[in-house]
Amino acid sequence: MKVSFTICVASFLAVTSAWAAEPVDLDMVNKIRDEGFNRSEVMETLRVLTDEIGPRLTASPGMRAASKWTVDALQAWDVENVYLESFDFGRGWSMNRSEIHMTSPRRAQLHGLPVEWHPGTDGVLEGEVLHAPMSSVEDLQKWQGKLKGKMVLIDEVGPPREPANKIVTPYDEATLDDRAMFKVPIGDRPSGDAWVEDLKFRQALSPFLVEERALVMVRKNGRDDMAISNSGYLYHVGMTPEIPAVVLTADHYKRLLRLADNGNLVRMSVEVEATYHDEDHKGYSTIAEIPGKGKNPEIVMAGAHIDSHAPGDGAADNAAGVAVVMEAMRILKVLDVQAKRTIRIGLWSGEEQEYYGSGKHVGQNFGSYPRKTDDMYKYVGDYEAADLSKPFVKARDYDRFSVYFNLDGGAGKIRGIYTQGNAAVRQIFESWLVPFHDLGATHITLNSTKSTDHESFQLIGLLGYQFIQDRSGVHRGGHSQLDLYDEIYEKNLKQSSVILASFLYHAATRDERMPRKPEPVPISVPDTDVK
């Protein structure tokens, strides 16, 4: 028993020593906390992006205004090498006004919004409602000759469900513990084929409805509440839809169908004013740096997407993340940090349309895959079009890159970080989080998370990480008209700002570059000619 106890103590001390090996500059942590908590500008940044600028759909006037303002703000803080990085995108679009009513069997206002990148109505359009479910190219032929003069409702509605109007609450410890437990990945690596198939359907649907002389396409919002998400993706030059389209709240959409199913003549009227912006078909991301020491320093990055969808002001998704990234940079600049590595931020545009901004930056500076050559892939960004069956090609700064931290989990405070399966960084992040345990940031997981800009880095084997954030505004209002300033809590953004600033500082000053996982290898593609 005595021997076993001694061995256990020795093992514990060895493990403790190993985990304590990553140094933490607590003096700098104190300075970061003082600046970030007592002289923060994060809520003012959020206010300008939401209240004053508002929706920031890529290539829209709002996005242009946000780009200019972020450049001016970063330069006013004496951040260096501030510039706008362009990428090929498509048409800008903004909505000016919409009125949607049911006119028969009774008059009622319908809650809805125009679908992005669809045209206005050029006056009031009124017609009978027809439910014509269509979700694939194959469905179109079923409705030939039946849509003339109709308001065409194209989405199915499922069976009635019990309302799920639960109050969104922060994560409790049990939920965080479960989130941190590693889930062994199974199945094949996903490709961009589903995106392309959906795009094919969208491209075929609009001309079909025009040819059939339908009046308006009507869609159902995907959530069973009064939120409205009007996402559209036909932004490429030459792909503009010719038919007006609106999306209704699920409740109002289903009411129209119930009335029709019960023998009523259901009519609705739609008036939409929308504008296309063709003065510049490029999108722009904001890049800025605190240069590192020496001639060719390594690079540490943080970023958040600055674009939003059109309905709300894009507060939680993702002005909150942008405000945190900018505030972290401001803090480090005020503290006159002199790091061995360059600290660079990217405020990405085009994320909502599939990582255009971050993908451009990664491809231009660090590396990229060849693009798939199939014709439809010319309409998607580099991430979805990447041909993973071939080796990726490194760019000039691939070996200079250390790590990227992303903020796009809503407006909740940071509770930990996903390591994307990289066991070698776990101990490092554990050490860096210890000074913020009192702020609730405690959990590290080897699990991966998806659906935002860190994937542009991960695609070519670079370290790109997303923080675990509490459930907050984005889970109620993201992509909808509810995504507004008042959904955001100041204490959460301050907490996130100081943690990000500390992570950037320690990544930029540690002795070695952050440890990477093995580089990705080409995936095997089945021979489709073999029966």
Secondary structure, DSSP 8 states (H G I E B T S, - for coil): -HHHHHHHHHHHHHHHHHHT-S---HHHHHHHHHHHHHS--HHHHHHIIIIII----TTSHHHHHHHHHHHHHHHHTT-EEEEEEEEE---EEEEEEEEEEEEESS-EE--EEE-TT----SS-EEEEEEE----SGGGGGGGTTS-TTEEEE-----S-------------HHHHHHHHS-----S----SHHHHHHHHHHHHHHHHHHHTT-SEEEEE-SSSSS--B------STT---SS-EEEE-HHHHHHHHHHHHTT---EEEEEEEEEEE-S--EEEEEEEEE--SSSS--EEEEEEE----SSS--IIIIIHHHHHHHHHHHHHHHTT---SSEEEEEEESSSTTTSHHHHHHHHHHTEE--B--SGGGGGS-HHHHB-TTS--EE-TTTTTEEEEEE--S-SS-EEEEE-TT-GGGHHHHHHHHGGGGGGT--EEES----SSTHHHHHTTT--EEEEEE---THHHHTTBTT--GGG--HHHHHHHHHHHHHHHHHHHHSSS---------------TT--
